[in-house]
């Protein structure tokens, strides 16, 4: 048994997890902008990314349970891993609904929300990098940007719902797209949760 076990780089693990989320966000934008059979192929790719996310989350949790000293409070690392996993789970849920509902073309609103979600995940990637560097002022600026994007997606969500009902669409069409919009908005909310967790970490360590 080693007296001093090799120190685990949790920041590297979280960077991988965040990059995986961004990869899923890139694919959901591609799916929304595509059509027909290409959508099904992209949905399968997103499922593989979601599975990779589950493995990364499991790896983080396993290492946390085996590590006596962590660079950040253990409960914060658990929460951060869980929320990142929630984001990729919801991205997969949106892709899955597109195929289950047999939708062959996305609405402009779904494309717009997906693009803003991608922007948000990219900012999360940067934020985790700056957290590792202990560049706390920049971390806080990036968290504000995540919150700003979440507010923009919230507005897009409300506008999208209003348009669904105002344009006299048939009830089945409304039900399908309302659910997809809600999933994308939920993914954005979980991104905001990530920002809130990181802000809490900064307050403890700054």
Secondary structure, DSSP 8 states (H G I E B T S, - for coil): --SS-----HHHHHHHHHHHHHHHHHHHHHHHH--THHHHHHHHHHHHHHHHHHHHHHHHHHHHHH-SS-SS-HHHHHHHHHHHHHHHHHHHHHHHHHHHTT--S--HHHHHHHHHHHHHHHHHHHHHHHHHTT-HHHHHHHHHHHHHHHHHHHHHHHHHHHHHHHTT--HHHHHHHHHHHHHHHHHHHHHHHHHHHHHHHHHHH-
